Amino acid sequence: MNTLERITQHLESFSKSERKVADVILASPQTAIHSSIATLAKLADVSEPTVNRFCRRLDTKGFPDFKLHLAQSLANGAPYVHRQLDDNDSPESYTAKVFESSMACLNAAQSSLDPQAVNRTVDVLTQAKRLSFFGLGASSAVAHDAMNKFFRFNVPVQCFDDVVMMRMSAANCSADDVLVLISYTGRTKALVEIAQLARQNDAIVLGLTAKDSPLARVCTMVLSMDVPNDADLYLPMASRLTQMVLIDVLATGFILRRGSKFRENLRKVKEGIKNSQFDNPYL
């Protein structure tokens, strides 16, 4: 975990004075790198010992060592997340903040994703006789996106964002079914109950959700990613982006697992819908 991520993760544990230092650094890391300890203390309206104490809280030896770690984070292209919107933000500012937050979430999600878990999930998906994607609220868009992708793969697929339809589908599933339940928090009671119902009918229940969440605990298998905690302070979009990218990962794994003959079939499907589009004058 890079220095900026560590600061973001520990925000709630900092004292009031240390939080001021953190906010100044996260608002402008480059300024912090080129500041003296006296300048940074003045910017944060704290004492120099407070800045030193803050640096040691992050397991650095002091301010010079902290600046070195901070510079390394930026040199490695590490985006920073905790840039909350302000009433006075300009279009340039809030545009940058939304993009930076999204890129940071994708970075963190990729780093936390277990390739072996992805491989096991692709195994299950390719063996399913029917796929069902369930999602509520913001996750419903991800479920519909998943259906659109897997519909091309010549396997029965359905998608529901209605709890009653989910319950009926779970009640009618069997051991040949794979139900994919998508939930960023994993704390939605209805989805937990639906997962339990599907498990009673011997279906495989895959949770794309937070690890150790109530939903994760009742699923057959779980694919989870760590998304920075502040991703949903002002918009759920960043977490939804990570879910959609994960669907792309699974769809890609599905295609590769099926082999070259399957990819040729996908090409034919694409050719089949070509006539529904206007020709691109630039090609």
One Martini backbone bead per residue (centre of mass of N, CA, C, O) as a GRO file, in nm:
protein
  283
    1MET     BB    1   0.095   0.038   0.025
    2ASN     BB    2   0.073   0.352  -0.024
    3THR     BB    3   0.084   0.652   0.128
    4LEU     BB    4  -0.193   0.765   0.034
    5GLU     BB    5  -0.355   0.515   0.117
    6ARG     BB    6  -0.282   0.522   0.417
    7ILE     BB    7  -0.407   0.791   0.480
    8THR     BB    8  -0.695   0.723   0.394
    9GLN     BB    9  -0.733   0.472   0.585
   10HIS     BB   10  -0.652   0.662   0.863
   11LEU     BB   11  -0.838   0.909   0.905
   12GLU     BB   12  -1.023   0.816   1.157
   13SER     BB   13  -0.754   0.782   1.357
   14PHE     BB   14  -0.697   1.063   1.369
   15SER     BB   15  -0.643   1.341   1.489
   16LYS     BB   16  -0.736   1.658   1.448
   17SER     BB   17  -0.448   1.757   1.369
   18GLU     BB   18  -0.370   1.522   1.178
   19ARG     BB   19  -0.602   1.571   0.979
   20LYS     BB   20  -0.496   1.839   0.872
   21VAL     BB   21  -0.245   1.722   0.744
   22ALA     BB   22  -0.382   1.521   0.557
   23ASP     BB   23  -0.553   1.724   0.392
   24VAL     BB   24  -0.317   1.884   0.273
   25ILE     BB   25  -0.177   1.647   0.129
   26LEU     BB   26  -0.423   1.543  -0.043
   27ALA     BB   27  -0.470   1.817  -0.192
   28SER     BB   28  -0.121   1.848  -0.219
   29PRO     BB   29   0.146   1.657  -0.260
   30GLN     BB   30   0.354   1.839  -0.405
   31THR     BB   31   0.368   2.054  -0.185
   32ALA     BB   32   0.469   1.867   0.042
   33ILE     BB   33   0.739   1.782  -0.091
   34HIS     BB   34   0.834   2.110  -0.114
   35SER     BB   35   0.819   2.130   0.193
   36SER     BB   36   0.856   2.229   0.492
   37ILE     BB   37   0.768   2.174   0.810
   38ALA     BB   38   0.681   2.468   0.860
   39THR     BB   39   0.495   2.502   0.614
   40LEU     BB   40   0.302   2.266   0.669
   41ALA     BB   41   0.213   2.360   0.949
   42LYS     BB   42   0.089   2.625   0.847
   43LEU     BB   43  -0.118   2.505   0.645
   44ALA     BB   44  -0.251   2.324   0.892
   45ASP     BB   45  -0.248   2.464   1.170
   46VAL     BB   46   0.017   2.348   1.318
   47SER     BB   47   0.262   2.185   1.461
   48GLU     BB   48   0.561   2.035   1.413
   49PRO     BB   49   0.518   1.788   1.602
   50THR     BB   50   0.260   1.697   1.455
   51VAL     BB   51   0.393   1.623   1.190
   52ASN     BB   52   0.584   1.412   1.307
   53ARG     BB   53   0.364   1.233   1.429
   54PHE     BB   54   0.227   1.170   1.163
   55CYS     BB   55   0.468   1.028   1.026
   56ARG     BB   56   0.493   0.796   1.244
   57ARG     BB   57   0.206   0.677   1.195
   58LEU     BB   58   0.337   0.585   0.895
   59ASP     BB   59   0.622   0.445   0.942
   60THR     BB   60   0.817   0.684   0.972
   61LYS     BB   61   1.106   0.872   1.082
   62GLY     BB   62   0.995   1.136   0.937
   63PHE     BB   63   0.969   1.392   0.728
   64PRO     BB   64   1.184   1.313   0.514
   65ASP     BB   65   1.085   1.019   0.485
   66PHE     BB   66   0.798   1.085   0.405
   67LYS     BB   67   0.865   1.242   0.141
   68LEU     BB   68   0.991   1.002   0.000
   69HIS     BB   69   0.736   0.819  -0.002
   70LEU     BB   70   0.557   1.021  -0.149
   71ALA     BB   71   0.726   1.043  -0.408
   72GLN     BB   72   0.704   0.742  -0.482
   73SER     BB   73   0.400   0.736  -0.523
   74LEU     BB   74   0.397   0.942  -0.760
   75ALA     BB   75   0.608   0.797  -0.945
   76ASN     BB   76   0.408   0.533  -0.962
   77GLY     BB   77   0.113   0.655  -1.019
   78ALA     BB   78  -0.045   0.715  -0.760
   79PRO     BB   79  -0.351   0.759  -0.685
   80TYR     BB   80  -0.590   0.970  -0.527
   81VAL     BB   81  -0.898   0.984  -0.341
   82HIS     BB   82  -0.922   1.204  -0.108
   83ARG     BB   83  -1.141   1.426  -0.289
   84GLN     BB   84  -1.358   1.624  -0.193
   85LEU     BB   85  -1.620   1.798  -0.244
   86ASP     BB   86  -1.684   2.142  -0.325
   87ASP     BB   87  -1.873   2.423  -0.359
   88ASN     BB   88  -1.610   2.573  -0.518
   89ASP     BB   89  -1.588   2.396  -0.749
   90SER     BB   90  -1.478   2.352  -1.048
   91PRO     BB   91  -1.504   2.184  -1.335
   92GLU     BB   92  -1.206   2.098  -1.329
   93SER     BB   93  -1.203   1.989  -1.039
   94TYR     BB   94  -1.442   1.778  -1.039
   95THR     BB   95  -1.338   1.619  -1.277
   96ALA     BB   96  -1.069   1.531  -1.154
   97LYS     BB   97  -1.184   1.389  -0.901
   98VAL     BB   98  -1.351   1.171  -1.042
   99PHE     BB   99  -1.122   1.044  -1.204
  100GLU     BB  100  -0.927   0.984  -0.969
  101SER     BB  101  -1.117   0.805  -0.808
  102SER     BB  102  -1.164   0.591  -1.026
  103MET     BB  103  -0.864   0.510  -1.071
  104ALA     BB  104  -0.810   0.428  -0.779
  105CYS     BB  105  -1.019   0.202  -0.762
  106LEU     BB  106  -0.905   0.029  -0.991
  107ASN     BB  107  -0.628  -0.013  -0.868
  108ALA     BB  108  -0.718  -0.145  -0.602
  109ALA     BB  109  -0.882  -0.375  -0.728
  110GLN     BB  110  -0.657  -0.512  -0.887
  111SER     BB  111  -0.463  -0.568  -0.644
  112SER     BB  112  -0.696  -0.750  -0.483
  113LEU     BB  113  -0.721  -0.952  -0.704
  114ASP     BB  114  -0.765  -1.300  -0.744
  115PRO     BB  115  -0.666  -1.505  -0.996
  116GLN     BB  116  -0.765  -1.778  -0.882
  117ALA     BB  117  -1.057  -1.687  -0.839
  118VAL     BB  118  -1.110  -1.623  -1.131
  119ASN     BB  119  -1.059  -1.908  -1.241
  120ARG     BB  120  -1.283  -2.050  -1.076
  121THR     BB  121  -1.516  -1.880  -1.188
  122VAL     BB  122  -1.484  -1.957  -1.486
  123ASP     BB  123  -1.536  -2.254  -1.449
  124VAL     BB  124  -1.830  -2.223  -1.352
  125LEU     BB  125  -1.947  -2.061  -1.593
  126THR     BB  126  -1.874  -2.276  -1.824
  127GLN     BB  127  -2.064  -2.511  -1.672
  128ALA     BB  128  -2.321  -2.378  -1.708
  129LYS     BB  129  -2.669  -2.398  -1.802
  130ARG     BB  130  -2.730  -2.133  -1.623
  131LEU     BB  131  -2.759  -1.774  -1.601
  132SER     BB  132  -2.771  -1.539  -1.318
  133PHE     BB  133  -2.838  -1.186  -1.269
  134PHE     BB  134  -2.811  -0.993  -0.964
  135GLY     BB  135  -2.946  -0.654  -0.893
  136LEU     BB  136  -2.943  -0.358  -0.692
  137GLY     BB  137  -2.962  -0.062  -0.788
  138ALA     BB  138  -2.654   0.006  -0.894
  139SER     BB  139  -2.616  -0.313  -0.960
  140SER     BB  140  -2.821  -0.345  -1.195
  141ALA     BB  141  -2.641  -0.240  -1.425
  142VAL     BB  142  -2.437  -0.473  -1.402
  143ALA     BB  143  -2.631  -0.707  -1.458
  144HIS     BB  144  -2.714  -0.611  -1.742
  145ASP     BB  145  -2.429  -0.611  -1.860
  146ALA     BB  146  -2.380  -0.913  -1.820
  147MET     BB  147  -2.607  -1.015  -1.998
  148ASN     BB  148  -2.511  -0.884  -2.264
  149LYS     BB  149  -2.246  -1.049  -2.275
  150PHE     BB  150  -2.351  -1.357  -2.219
  151PHE     BB  151  -2.563  -1.381  -2.450
  152ARG     BB  152  -2.334  -1.444  -2.679
  153PHE     BB  153  -2.254  -1.753  -2.547
  154ASN     BB  154  -2.472  -1.978  -2.577
  155VAL     BB  155  -2.631  -1.922  -2.294
  156PRO     BB  156  -2.848  -1.921  -2.063
  157VAL     BB  157  -2.979  -1.589  -1.973
  158GLN     BB  158  -3.040  -1.376  -1.683
  159CYS     BB  159  -3.214  -1.077  -1.542
  160PHE     BB  160  -3.254  -0.918  -1.211
  161ASP     BB  161  -3.416  -0.618  -1.023
  162ASP     BB  162  -3.633  -0.802  -0.876
  163VAL     BB  163  -3.719  -0.962  -0.594
  164VAL     BB  164  -3.948  -1.150  -0.686
  165MET     BB  165  -3.799  -1.270  -0.932
  166MET     BB  166  -3.562  -1.379  -0.773
  167ARG     BB  167  -3.721  -1.577  -0.596
  168MET     BB  168  -3.839  -1.748  -0.824
  169SER     BB  169  -3.571  -1.831  -0.947
  170ALA     BB  170  -3.448  -1.963  -0.689
  171ALA     BB  171  -3.689  -2.174  -0.657
  172ASN     BB  172  -3.618  -2.297  -0.972
  173CYS     BB  173  -3.351  -2.402  -0.923
  174SER     BB  174  -3.036  -2.580  -0.975
  175ALA     BB  175  -2.732  -2.746  -1.009
  176ASP     BB  176  -2.702  -2.600  -1.309
  177ASP     BB  177  -2.691  -2.332  -1.162
  178VAL     BB  178  -2.586  -1.980  -1.182
  179LEU     BB  179  -2.567  -1.729  -0.932
  180VAL     BB  180  -2.522  -1.373  -0.961
  181LEU     BB  181  -2.437  -1.161  -0.693
  182ILE     BB  182  -2.461  -0.802  -0.680
  183SER     BB  183  -2.264  -0.630  -0.416
  184TYR     BB  184  -2.083  -0.397  -0.265
  185THR     BB  185  -2.162  -0.453   0.049
  186GLY     BB  186  -2.344  -0.719   0.135
  187ARG     BB  187  -2.623  -0.593   0.315
  188THR     BB  188  -2.864  -0.711   0.165
  189LYS     BB  189  -3.119  -0.897   0.273
  190ALA     BB  190  -3.254  -1.009   0.014
  191LEU     BB  191  -2.994  -1.142  -0.105
  192VAL     BB  192  -2.941  -1.336   0.124
  193GLU     BB  193  -3.209  -1.494   0.098
  194ILE     BB  194  -3.167  -1.579  -0.199
  195ALA     BB  195  -2.909  -1.739  -0.156
  196GLN     BB  196  -3.031  -1.946   0.039
  197LEU     BB  197  -3.247  -2.055  -0.154
  198ALA     BB  198  -3.053  -2.154  -0.378
  199ARG     BB  199  -2.887  -2.348  -0.198
  200GLN     BB  200  -3.131  -2.538  -0.135
  201ASN     BB  201  -3.124  -2.603  -0.470
  202ASP     BB  202  -2.802  -2.646  -0.545
  203ALA     BB  203  -2.692  -2.391  -0.628
  204ILE     BB  204  -2.467  -2.169  -0.753
  205VAL     BB  205  -2.327  -1.899  -0.554
  206LEU     BB  206  -2.215  -1.587  -0.671
  207GLY     BB  207  -2.020  -1.330  -0.515
  208LEU     BB  208  -2.006  -0.979  -0.591
  209THR     BB  209  -1.835  -0.883  -0.304
  210ALA     BB  210  -1.775  -0.833   0.010
  211LYS     BB  211  -1.576  -0.942   0.231
  212ASP     BB  212  -1.736  -1.066   0.514
  213SER     BB  213  -2.016  -1.046   0.438
  214PRO     BB  214  -2.331  -1.157   0.458
  215LEU     BB  215  -2.330  -1.257   0.163
  216ALA     BB  216  -2.058  -1.410   0.157
  217ARG     BB  217  -2.143  -1.625   0.383
  218VAL     BB  218  -2.382  -1.762   0.172
  219CYS     BB  219  -2.198  -1.833  -0.045
  220THR     BB  220  -2.018  -2.047  -0.237
  221MET     BB  221  -1.874  -1.796  -0.378
  222VAL     BB  222  -1.609  -1.536  -0.393
  223LEU     BB  223  -1.566  -1.204  -0.545
  224SER     BB  224  -1.325  -0.968  -0.442
  225MET     BB  225  -1.277  -0.611  -0.370
  226ASP     BB  226  -1.081  -0.331  -0.296
  227VAL     BB  227  -1.236  -0.030  -0.199
  228PRO     BB  228  -1.222   0.267  -0.121
  229ASN     BB  229  -1.412   0.412   0.131
  230ASP     BB  230  -1.475   0.700  -0.037
  231ALA     BB  231  -1.630   0.616  -0.304
  232ASP     BB  232  -1.943   0.684  -0.167
  233LEU     BB  233  -1.975   0.987  -0.071
  234TYR     BB  234  -2.094   1.109  -0.369
  235LEU     BB  235  -2.051   0.837  -0.546
  236PRO     BB  236  -2.113   0.505  -0.691
  237MET     BB  237  -1.943   0.483  -0.957
  238ALA     BB  238  -1.668   0.359  -0.883
  239SER     BB  239  -1.776   0.082  -0.788
  240ARG     BB  240  -1.924   0.019  -1.056
  241LEU     BB  241  -1.675   0.009  -1.233
  242THR     BB  242  -1.540  -0.235  -1.099
  243GLN     BB  243  -1.771  -0.432  -1.162
  244MET     BB  244  -1.762  -0.404  -1.474
  245VAL     BB  245  -1.470  -0.495  -1.508
  246LEU     BB  246  -1.513  -0.775  -1.385
  247ILE     BB  247  -1.706  -0.871  -1.603
  248ASP     BB  248  -1.496  -0.849  -1.830
  249VAL     BB  249  -1.303  -1.055  -1.714
  250LEU     BB  250  -1.500  -1.298  -1.718
  251ALA     BB  251  -1.569  -1.286  -2.020
  252THR     BB  252  -1.281  -1.329  -2.119
  253GLY     BB  253  -1.235  -1.601  -1.981
  254PHE     BB  254  -1.466  -1.746  -2.125
  255ILE     BB  255  -1.361  -1.718  -2.415
  256LEU     BB  256  -1.082  -1.853  -2.375
  257ARG     BB  257  -1.190  -2.129  -2.265
  258ARG     BB  258  -1.356  -2.204  -2.537
  259GLY     BB  259  -1.194  -2.103  -2.776
  260SER     BB  260  -1.163  -2.057  -3.120
  261LYS     BB  261  -1.446  -2.154  -3.209
  262PHE     BB  262  -1.600  -1.956  -3.028
  263ARG     BB  263  -1.480  -1.693  -3.148
  264GLU     BB  264  -1.602  -1.742  -3.429
  265ASN     BB  265  -1.896  -1.719  -3.335
  266LEU     BB  266  -1.875  -1.425  -3.238
  267ARG     BB  267  -1.813  -1.310  -3.516
  268LYS     BB  268  -2.087  -1.390  -3.640
  269VAL     BB  269  -2.260  -1.223  -3.451
  270LYS     BB  270  -2.142  -0.951  -3.533
  271GLU     BB  271  -2.215  -0.978  -3.834
  272GLY     BB  272  -2.530  -1.010  -3.786
  273ILE     BB  273  -2.546  -0.690  -3.670
  274LYS     BB  274  -2.425  -0.495  -3.882
  275ASN     BB  275  -2.695  -0.409  -4.045
  276SER     BB  276  -2.799  -0.223  -3.788
  277GLN     BB  277  -2.576  -0.031  -3.896
  278PHE     BB  278  -2.410   0.228  -3.984
  279ASP     BB  279  -2.174   0.332  -4.165
  280ASN     BB  280  -1.839   0.413  -4.140
  281PRO     BB  281  -1.690   0.689  -4.291
  282TYR     BB  282  -1.384   0.629  -4.154
  283LEU     BB  283  -1.343   0.321  -4.300
   0.00000   0.00000   0.00000
